[in-house]
Amino acid sequence: MKTSEIKELSTPDLLERIDTERSMLVRMKLNHAITPLDNPKKLREAKLTIARLLTELRKRELDKKSNS
């Protein structure tokens, strides 16, 4: 997911997407432990997506505090 797409999401959508991505990452890790994934780089991409989502969420929190 690109940064521009993440910025377009509303905060509730962002929280929902974080939960979804985390559950997908856990599922991929379990599947990878049993049988190797076709493309193990997807694990890294999932982690980076979660980090991008969390970064945008934190940025919004800080902007909200500074504007108050």
C-alpha positions in Angstrom: 0.0 0.0 0.0 1.4 3.3 -1.0 1.8 6.3 1.3 -0.6 8.4 -0.8 -3.3 5.7 -0.5 -2.8 5.6 3.3 -3.2 9.4 3.6 -6.6 9.2 1.9 -7.9 6.8 4.5 -10.0 8.1 7.4 -8.8 7.4 11.0 -11.4 4.6 11.7 -10.5 3.0 8.3 -6.8 3.3 9.2 -7.4 1.5 12.5 -9.4 -1.2 10.8 -6.7 -1.7 8.1 -4.0 -2.0 10.8 -6.0 -4.8 12.5 -6.6 -6.5 9.1 -2.9 -6.3 8.1 -1.7 -7.6 11.5 -4.1 -10.6 11.3 -2.9 -11.3 7.8 0.7 -11.2 8.9 0.1 -13.7 11.7 -1.6 -16.0 9.3 1.2 -15.7 6.8 3.8 -16.4 9.5 1.9 -19.6 10.6 1.5 -20.7 7.0 5.2 -20.1 6.3 6.2 -22.1 9.4 4.3 -25.1 8.1 5.0 -24.8 4.4 7.3 -22.2 2.9 5.6 -19.3 1.1 6.1 -19.0 -2.6 7.4 -15.5 -2.0 8.7 -14.9 1.5 9.3 -11.3 0.7 5.6 -10.8 1.3 6.2 -11.1 5.0 8.6 -8.1 4.9 6.1 -6.1 2.7 3.3 -6.8 5.2 5.5 -5.5 8.1 6.4 -2.4 6.2 2.7 -1.7 5.4 1.8 -2.0 9.1 4.7 0.4 9.9 3.4 2.9 7.3 -0.1 2.7 8.7 1.1 3.1 12.3 3.3 6.1 11.3 0.4 7.8 9.6 -1.8 7.2 12.7 0.9 8.6 15.0 1.3 11.6 12.7 -2.4 12.4 13.0 -2.3 12.1 16.7 0.5 14.5 16.9 -1.1 17.0 14.5 -4.3 16.8 16.6 -2.4 17.6 19.8 -0.4 20.5 18.3 -3.6 22.0 16.9 -5.4 21.9 20.3 
